Amino acid sequence: MAKQERAVRTRDTLIRSAAEIFDREGFAVASLTAISKLAGVSNGALHHHFTSKAVLTDAVEEAALARLLAVTEAGLPLGASRMQLLVDVTHRLATALRGDVVLRAGFELSGEVSRPPRADLREWWRRWVLETLEQADAEGELRPEVTASDVVSAVVAATVGFEVLGVRQAEWLSDSTITRFWRLLLPTVVPTARLADLDAEGPRPL
């Protein structure tokens, strides 16, 4: 059991180390030697867990997707609308991207043109936003002249843009940036009578 636990810890350390190298240096130039050095293991130990850079990269993406699922599956607060859920989740996603290098690397790998992503986080995020907006529309939370496909373009373009810009400038992923975005967007897509029930500042700390 102790040996299995060490193996799991080593694997997790290698995934995090790979994510840090990808985030810092970029996927194309990242080397397995740099990753194993950061993880504090030999190249042989790395190859024992991951036979190639491609296999290790797939593992980073899968770990990042698990983190994204945890963000989006937080649940709908009692009495809250689908639009409030969307606001809250974008705030949680920005917070997670600031602090979780594995999640950040997973999103970055989705934009990597040199290889097809195993788990395309940006596409997965787009589908989740569209599904949430379709539910909001069905529940009368969007203006009659606005469609879910109209809004998904704005939300995904903005949030993915914040993710890309936030790699170098954390302010793009700040609570204030996300709040300003929603304060601009909500009045254009949500019926006036429903605006008072929405909070652009997102979830409050527990």
N, C-alpha and C positions, 0 to 999 in steps of 0.2 A: 504493500500500500504506500509506504514512504517513497519507494522508487517511482511509483506512478504519479504521486503528488509532485515530486521533483520534475518529472517529465512534463507535466502540465504547466508548472511554473516556468520552466525553461521555454516551452512553446509560447506561452503568453508574453514572456520577456522578449523573445525574438520578434513576435508580431508588433509589440509596442516599439521596439528599437527600429524595426523596418519602417514603421509609420513615422517615427521621428526623423529618420534619414530622408525618406521621401518628402516630408514636409519641409525640411531644411535645405536639401540639396536638389530636389527634383527626382522624379522616378528614373529618367533616362540615365543620369550619371551615378545614381546610387549603386554601390557595390556590396556584394555579400560580405566582403572583408570588413568594410566599414560597419555593417550591421552587426556582425558577430563581435567585433571589437566593442561596440557600444553596449551590446548585451552581456559582455563579459564571458563569452564562451568561445571555443575554438571553431574554426571553419568546419572541422569534422563533425562537431556537435550540431552545428547549424544544418549540415547536409543530412544528418540523421533524422531531423524533424522535417526538413523541407528539401526536396531533391533538387530544386532549382529556384531561381529568382521568380519565375512565373508562378510556381506553386506557393511560394511565400507571399507574393503579391495577392494571389487569390484569397489567401487566409486573412490578409489585412482587410480586404474588401468585405469578406464575410463577417469579420468581427465588427467592422464599421456599420454594416447593415443591421446587425443585432442591436447596436447602440441607437441607430435611427429608429428602429422599431420600438425601442423603449421610450423614445421621445414622443412618437406619434400615438402610442397606445396608452397614454396617461389617462385617457377617459374623459368623458364629458361631465363637468361639474353639475351637481343637482340644480335643475332649473335653467341651466345655461343653454344658449343657442349654438347652432353649428358654426356660425360666424365667430362667436366668442371662442369656441374651441380652436378655430383656425388662428385667431389672434394669439391665443395662449401658446399654441404649439410653435408658432414662428418665434415667439420670445424664448421658449425652451430650447429650440433648435439653435438659436444664436448663442445662448449661454453655453450649450454643450459644445458648439464649434469653437468657442473661445478656450474652453478648458480641456477638451478631449482630443489629443493629437491623432488617435486612431480614427475617430469620426471625421476629423478634418482631412486626413490623408485619404480616406475612402471617397470623400467628395472630390478631392483633387484628382484621384485616379479615374473618376468618371469622365473627366475632361482630357485624359491622356490620349493623344491621337496615335501613339505608336503601338497600342495594343487594344483589343476589344475588352471592355470591362466584363468581369464575371458577374459582378453585382453592381449594376449602374444605379448608384444612389440618387443621382440627379433625376433620372427617369422615374425611379421608384417614388421620389418626393413629388414629382409632377402628378403621378397617378393618384397619390394620396390626397393632394390638394384638390384635384378635379373631383374625386369622389366626395370629399367633404363639401365642396361647393354645390355639387348636384343635389346632395341632401339638403343643404341650406335653401336652394332654389325650390325644391319640392315642398319645403315647409314655409314658403312665403317670405324668406329672409333676404331675397334679392329684389331689386326694383323690377317692374314688369318688362322694361325695355332692356334689361341686362340679362345676359346668359352666363351660365357657369364657365363656358369656354372663353367668354370675354375676360372674366375676372382671373381665371387660372393663368392666362398669359402674363398679366401684370404681377400677380403674386409670385409666380415661379421666377420670372425674369428678375424681379427685385431681390428675392431671397437668395437666389443663386449668385446674383451680382454682389450682394453683401458678403456672401461666403468667399468669393474670389478676391474681392478687395480686402477682406478681413485678414487674409493670409499675411499681408504686409502692414496693415493699419487696423488695429483692433477696434477703433472707433466705429467702423462700419458694422460691427457685430454687437454694438452696445445696446442696452435697453432703450436709450433715448433715440437712437436711429430707427429701431423697429417701431417705437411709439409714434415718431413723426410720420413714418410711412403709412401707418394705419389711420392716423388722424387725417391724412390727405385722401386716402382711398375710401374709407368707410362711407363718408357722405355721398360719394358718387355711385355707390353700388347697393346701399342698404336703404330701404324706405325710411323716410324721415321719422315716422312714428316709432320705429324700432331703434333708432340711434341712441336714445337715452339709456337703453338696456345694455349697451356695449361699452367696454372699457379698453381703449387702445393701449393702455399701459400693461395689459396682460396680467398674468397671475401674480398674486401678492406672496411674498415670502412667508413660510409657515412660522 
